[in-house]
Amino acid sequence: MNTRDILDRRFCVAPMMDWTDRHCRAFHRTLSKHAVLYTEMVTTGAIIFGDQERHLAFNDTEHPVALQLGGSNPEELAKSCQIAERYGYDEINLNVGCPSDRVQNNMIGACLMAHPELVKDCMIAMREATQLPVTIKHRLGIDDLDNDQHLHNFVATVAESGCKTFIVHARKAILAGLSPKENRDVPPLQYDRVYKLKALFPDLEIIINGGIKTLSDSETHLQHVDGVMLGREAYHNPYLMADVDHTIYGAPSAEVSRSDILRNYVPYIEQQLSLGVPLNHISRHILGLFHGVRGGKQFRRHISEQAHKPGAMINVILDALDKVHEEPKKD
């Protein structure tokens, strides 16, 4: 039995390929101290045979942070868990939701929903290899395997491994005919099926994901499930996370402005620049900070036009900030 599963997953930021890298997570941590952050999916092959430091290193300020793994070989997943534990992650999550052709061809992602016994074996191997909590993220179903009977059997089978936390994207995945982007929009959201899953398995921690856009929506979902996971909205409109600690976790309201958040992030940017990280690798994650604010478009345009240039430094960010006209907080 895992002994370190003390994470409060009431609010999580989803793993998103090409988005939730270490710089994104460091930025999100300036917005919320309590939200659980997830890495991009990293395959077992990349960890075992690739550049571990590039794939696994992260900043201590990111905690609590979970590594999402992609794979279907129990031995390789176990080895990856052992390596990840040495890096200090707080959780390891198995991806059983990605619908892309590339990962399907390697038996990774949503296609694994057709193989619950294999997923159970993977989870057993992972749990035996680490003391970290091991969780799973999956869809409601795939293709024709999209009824409650199959979903409930999948969850029941995987739960036999001892896994207690299921993050459920409230859509099916269509593995042939839709792109990964279309799979995030075309299959209809079915929140009621996730609620039903929680009612049927009350002892499991059920986290709901898919199409959630506001903290008000999050509070509604939390009346039925144990946690919410936001993806694209948290990335494109990150300021909503500034109220997560107060609204979701009950912490005192910080009343922090967007400008203050960016200034709090500046020391991290400067540190990374000193290590040779190009500015645009970092700045792309902050483009949505002033979403809906006067001057926000000019802020984004200035960074987009200047941050990619060789030798771009912190003044690009500070000059962009000068273009914003943020209304002061009212007492």
N, C-alpha and C positions, 0 to 999 in steps of 0.2 A: 504494500500500500504506500502511495506517495505521502511524504511527510511535510512537504513544503508548499502545499497548495493553499496559500493564504491570499491569493489575488482576489481583489474585488472587481469583478468583471461587469459591473452594472453599466459601464460605458467603455466601449472599445473602438479603436480606429482600425479599419480593415486592412489586411495585407493587399497591396496593389502593385502589380508589376510596373517597374520603371518610375514609380511614384514614391512609395514609402521606404526610401533608402535612409541611411543614417542621418543625412542632413535634414530631411523632412521630419524625421522623428525628433531630432533635437529641437527643431522649430515648434513642433506640436507640444513638446514638453514645456515650452515657455507659456503655453496657453492653459494647460491643465497639469496639475501635479498627480492626479489620481487615475486618469484614463489609462487603460491598458493599450499599449502600442504594439503593432505587429509588423514584422519585417515583410519585405517582398518574399515570394516563394523562392527558396533555394533548393535545388535538387541534390539528392544524395551524391550523385556523381561529381557535382561541382565541389562539394565539401571533401569527399574522399580523395578525389584525383586532381582537384583544382587548387586555386589560391585561397587557402582558408582565411587568411587575414583579410583579404579583399571582401570575401563573402560574409564573414562572421563578426569582424571587429565592430564595436559600437562604443559610443560615449557613455560613461557612467551615469550622466544626467538623464539618460533615456528610461531608466527603470521606473515602473515595471514594463519590461519589454519581452515579447514572445517571438521566437523563431518559427516561421512556417516552413515545413519541409515538404518537398515533392518526391515521391518514390513509392515503390510497391514491393521492394525486396526486403523482407524482415531483417536479414542480417545487415544490409547496408543502412537501413533506417536505424538499427540499434547502434551501429558504429558512429553514425552521424550524431545521434543523441549524446553519446559519450563525449564526442569532440565539442559539441555545442555547450554541454554542461561546464566544460573547462573554461569556456569563454564567459560564463556567468549569466546566461539567460535565465529568465524567471519562469518560462513555460516553453514547451515545444508543441507545435500544432501540425497535424497532418492535413494536407490539402486533398480533399475529395470533392472539389467543386469546380476546378478550372476546366473549361470545355474546349480548349484549343486543340487543333489537329496535332500540333507538335507534341504536346504532352500526352495526348491519347496514344500516339504511336509508341510511347515509352511506358505505357500503363501507369500514367500519373493523372491525378485529378478526378473529374466527375465520372469518367468511365469506370472507376473503381466501385461505384454504387451498384454495379451489376455483380460484384464479387464480395458480398459481406463477410464471408468466411476468411478470405484473404486479408481484408481490412482488419478483422479481429486478430489474425495472426500477426499482422504488422504492429498493431497497438500493444499486443502482449510483449513482443520483442522490444519495443520502445520503452515500455514501462519497466521491464526487467533490466534495461540498460542504464536507467537514470533514476535519480530521486526527484527530478523535476516533474511537475504536473504535465501530463501528456493529454492533449485535447484534439478534437477533430472539427473540421469545417466542411460542410457538405451541402448539397442541394436537396430539394424535396423529392427529386427523382430525375430520371433521364429517359428521353425518348418515350417508349411505350411502358417503361417501368415507372409509372407515375401515379400509382394509387396509394391510398393510405395503408393498405395491407403490406405492400412492398416497403414503404417508408418505415412503418412500425417494426417490421421484421429486421430491416437494416439496423435501426437504432438498437433494438433488443439484442441482436447478434453482437454488434460492436461493444455494447455495454457489458457483455460477458467477459470482456478483456479487463474490466475494472475501470475503463474510461468513464468519467462522470460528467464531463463538460462537452456539449454538442453545440456548435455554432451553425445555425441553419439559415442558409440563403433561401428566402421564401419564394423561390421560383424553381421550376424544373430546368434542366439543361437539355438543349436539343443538339446532339453531337454531330449530326450530319445536316448541312444546309444553312446553319447560322454561324456567323462569326462570333468570336468572344465578345465583341462590343454589342452585337445584336442579342446575344444571350443575357446581357445585363438589362435589356429593355423589352424585348419582344415577348418572351413568356410572361404571362400575367403573374403579378404578386398574389400570393395566397397566405396572408398572415394567419387566417383562422386555422390553417392546418398546423402551423407552428404552435399556436395556442393549444390546439387539441393534443399535440405531442407532449407538451408540458403537463397537461391534465392526465394523460395516460401514463407518463413516467415522472411522477412528482419528486422522486428522489434524485433525478438527474438535473444538472444545471443546464438550462436551455437558453441560448443567446440567439436573438433574432437579428437578421441582417437582410438588407435589400430595400432600396427606395426610401429610406428614412431621411428626412430633410431638416427637422427642427427638434429642439429639446422638448417642446410640447408634445410632439409625436412620440418622442422617446419615453416620456412620462406615461403616456397612454399605453404603450407596449409593456412597460414595466409593471402594469397592473395584471398582466397575464403571463409574463415570462421573467427570467432572472436577470437578463441583461440585454443591451442593445449594442449593435455594431454598425457604425456609419463608415461609408467609404468615400464615394465621390464628393458628397456634400461637405464632408469634413476637409477635403483637400481643396476644393474650389472656393469654399466660403469658410475658411478656418476660424474666423472670429467667433463663430457660434460656440467654439470650444472654450472660450474665455469664461462662459457661465456654467460649464459642466461641473466644476468642483462645488459650486454653490447649489445649483439646481438638482443635480443627480446625487451628489455625495454629502450635501448638507453643510459644507464648509462656509464660513463667513464670506459674504460677497466682497470680492476684491475691487470691483469697479475700475478695472484697468482699461486704458484706452488702447486703440490699435497702435498708435504712435509709441506708447510706452512698451508694448509688446515687441515692436520692431527694435527699439533701443535696447531692450533686454537681450535680444538675439545678436546684436552687433558684436559683443565680445567673442561669441562663438564663431561668427563669420571671420573676424580678424584672426582668430587662432588658426582656422582652417586655411586661410589665405597664406599665413606664415609657413604652413606645411606644404604649400605648393598646389593646393586644390584650386582649380579655376573658379572664378566667381560665379559663372553661370550654372555650375553644378549645384550651387547652394541657392542662388537667388530665384531659380525657377519655382521653388516651393513657396515663396512668399507672394507671388503675383496676385493671389486672390485675397490678400489681407484687407485691402481697402475696397472690397466689393460693395457697391452701392453708396460709396462715399464720394463727395465732390472732389474731383482731382484724381480719383482712383484709376481712370483710364490713362491719364498722363503718367501716373506712377508706373503702371504696367508697361506702357510704351517706352518710357525712358530706360527701364531695366532691360527690356527685351532688345532694345537697340544698342545698349552700351555694355551690358555685362559679359557678352561673348567675346569682346575685343581683347586681344593679347594685352596682358598687364593691367586689366581692369581691377580696381581696388575698391575699398569700402566707400570712397567718395561717391561712387555710382549710386549706392543705396541711400546715402544721406542726401544727395541731390534729388533723388526721386521722392524722398520723404518731404522735401520742401514744396513739392507740387501738390500736396494733399491739403485739403481744407476740412479737417475733422471738427465736427461740432463738439465743444467741451461737454463733459459729463455734468449733468445737473445734480445739485445736492438734494 
